[in-house]
Amino acid sequence: MVQISEGIELPEGYVPQTIYWLYVDGKPVAYGKLRHQLNEKLRVYGGHVGYIVRPTERGKGYGKLFLSEMIKQAKKLEIEQLLITCNEDNVPSRKVIESNHGQLESVTDGICRYWIK
């Protein structure tokens, strides 16, 4: 995993990324990837951040908290602007992104592109 975060021997099309986990009371409730840079594919869909909250833990504020913490980690990596994408019909994800100051740039083919500065 260290190799992936340092960009060593990455498969073609991959970028350096770090994996994060959110534990509550010793139980994993969310995990996600923070991509250190973007390639052309990630500029269209995927962006810098991808995360998921355990289905049984959704609606409890963990997505908002987790994304907030990932934004802090991005700042440590000197990523000034984060691109986050989600499906247009994924209202919960859109709310999480917007609650973390995500600014909607565009919606294309059902994909929302948000930037967080």
C-alpha positions as CSV (number, residue, x, y, z in Angstrom):
1,M,0.0,0.0,0.0
2,V,2.9,2.4,0.7
3,Q,4.0,1.9,-2.9
4,I,0.6,3.1,-4.2
5,S,0.7,6.2,-2.1
6,E,4.2,7.0,-3.2
7,G,3.4,6.2,-6.9
8,I,5.8,3.3,-7.1
9,E,5.1,0.6,-9.7
10,L,1.5,1.8,-10.3
11,P,-0.5,-0.1,-12.9
12,E,-1.2,1.8,-16.1
13,G,-3.9,4.5,-15.6
14,Y,-3.5,4.6,-11.8
15,V,-2.3,7.7,-9.8
16,P,-0.8,7.9,-6.3
17,Q,-3.5,7.6,-3.7
18,T,-3.9,7.0,0.0
19,I,-6.6,4.8,1.6
20,Y,-8.4,6.1,4.8
21,W,-10.8,4.3,7.2
22,L,-13.2,5.8,9.7
23,Y,-13.8,3.6,12.8
24,V,-16.5,4.3,15.4
25,D,-16.4,2.3,18.6
26,G,-13.9,-0.1,17.0
27,K,-16.0,-0.8,14.0
28,P,-15.2,0.4,10.4
29,V,-18.0,2.6,9.2
30,A,-16.4,4.2,6.1
31,Y,-13.4,4.0,3.9
32,G,-12.2,6.1,1.0
33,K,-9.4,6.9,-1.4
34,L,-7.6,10.3,-1.7
35,R,-6.0,10.5,-5.1
36,H,-2.9,12.8,-5.0
37,Q,-3.4,13.9,-8.6
38,L,-5.7,13.5,-11.5
39,N,-5.4,11.9,-14.9
40,E,-7.8,12.6,-17.8
41,K,-10.1,9.7,-16.8
42,L,-10.4,11.0,-13.2
43,R,-11.1,14.5,-14.4
44,V,-14.3,13.2,-16.0
45,Y,-15.4,10.7,-13.3
46,G,-13.8,9.8,-10.0
47,G,-12.0,13.0,-9.1
48,H,-9.6,13.2,-6.1
49,V,-11.9,11.6,-3.6
50,G,-13.9,8.4,-3.6
51,Y,-15.6,7.0,-0.4
52,I,-18.3,4.8,0.9
53,V,-20.2,4.6,4.1
54,R,-21.4,1.2,5.4
55,P,-25.1,0.9,4.4
56,T,-26.1,0.2,8.0
57,E,-24.4,3.5,9.1
58,R,-25.7,5.8,6.5
59,G,-27.8,8.8,7.5
60,K,-25.8,9.3,10.7
61,G,-23.5,12.1,9.6
62,Y,-20.4,9.8,9.0
63,G,-20.2,10.7,5.3
64,K,-20.0,14.4,6.1
65,L,-17.4,13.8,8.9
66,F,-15.3,11.5,6.7
67,L,-15.2,13.8,3.7
68,S,-14.3,16.7,6.1
69,E,-11.3,14.7,7.4
70,M,-10.3,13.7,3.8
71,I,-10.3,17.4,2.9
72,K,-7.9,18.1,5.8
73,Q,-5.6,15.3,4.5
74,A,-5.7,16.8,1.0
75,K,-4.5,20.1,2.5
76,K,-1.6,18.3,4.1
77,L,-0.7,16.9,0.7
78,E,-0.9,20.5,-0.7
79,I,-3.9,19.7,-2.9
80,E,-5.5,23.1,-3.2
81,Q,-8.6,22.1,-5.1
82,L,-10.4,18.8,-4.8
83,L,-12.6,17.4,-7.6
84,I,-15.4,15.1,-6.4
85,T,-17.9,13.5,-8.7
86,C,-21.1,11.6,-8.0
87,N,-24.1,10.5,-9.9
88,E,-26.7,13.2,-10.4
89,D,-29.4,11.1,-8.7
90,N,-27.3,10.3,-5.6
91,V,-28.9,13.0,-3.5
92,P,-27.3,11.9,-0.2
93,S,-23.8,12.1,-1.7
94,R,-24.6,15.5,-3.2
95,K,-25.7,16.8,0.2
96,V,-22.5,15.5,1.8
97,I,-20.3,17.2,-0.8
98,E,-22.3,20.5,-0.6
99,S,-22.2,20.5,3.2
100,N,-18.4,20.4,2.9
101,H,-18.5,23.5,0.6
102,G,-18.5,21.7,-2.7
103,Q,-19.3,24.0,-5.6
104,L,-21.2,22.3,-8.5
105,E,-19.2,23.0,-11.7
106,S,-21.3,21.0,-14.1
107,V,-23.6,18.0,-14.7
108,T,-22.8,16.0,-17.8
109,D,-24.4,12.7,-18.7
110,G,-25.8,12.3,-15.2
111,I,-22.4,13.0,-13.5
112,C,-22.0,15.9,-11.1
113,R,-18.6,17.6,-10.9
114,Y,-18.0,19.4,-7.6
115,W,-14.9,21.4,-6.6
116,I,-13.8,22.1,-3.0
117,K,-11.2,24.8,-2.5
